[in-house]
């Protein structure tokens, strides 16, 4: 999944916002759905607003089970 970093919480933890466009075909309308994920990163230089690729990983803590794989920009 591709998301945008919105907050760098603590050591090796960041919050990533995932925006998905949903569509209701019956009414021909579309809307955006937002979801926040806590992700883990190792030794990467991150800034707020960067786009990252993150995937499901083993459970690291209670709410953190995603890992940043690649920085896109």
N, C-alpha and C positions, 0 to 999 in steps of 0.2 A: 504494500500500500504506500501511496505517496501522500505526505502531509507537510504541514508548515509548523516550525517550532514557534511556540507562543510563550514559553517560559522555561528557564533553566532553574530547576528547583534546588537541587543540592548536588553533591558530588556524584557524578555518573548517572544522573537522572534528569530527564527533560520532559516537558509536556508538549505533545504534538496534536495539532488540530487537523482532523480529516473532514473535508467537505465533500458531500456526495449529492449529486443532482438526481432527484427522484421525479417521476412523472406519473400522473394519473391519466391513463389513456381515455377513460370514459368521458372525463370532463375536459380533456386536452389542456391541462394545466401542469406546470412544473414548479418545483420548489427545492430549496437546498436544505439538507439535513447535516448538522454538525455533530461531531463526536470527538471527545478528548481522550487521549491515551497517554499513560505514563510509559516512557521508553528508557531503555538502558543504553549507554554508550561507553566505549573505552577509548581513551586517549585521542579523542577527536576535538578539533577546535570548532565549537558551535556558536552561532549568534542567533538572536531572535530574528525570525523572518526567513531563515534558510529553508529550502525544500529538501526533504530527506526521504529515503526509501527505508521502510521498516517492515519487519516480518515477525510472525509469532515465534516465540522462543520458549524454552522451559521456564517455569515459574521462578522468579527471582525474589519477589516479596509478595505481600498480600494483593496489591493492585498492579504490580509491574510484571508483565509477562511478554513484553515486546522488546525487540532489539534493533537498533539502527544499523543498517547494512552499508549504506552508501549515502554520501552527500551529493545532491544533484546540482546545486548552485550556491 
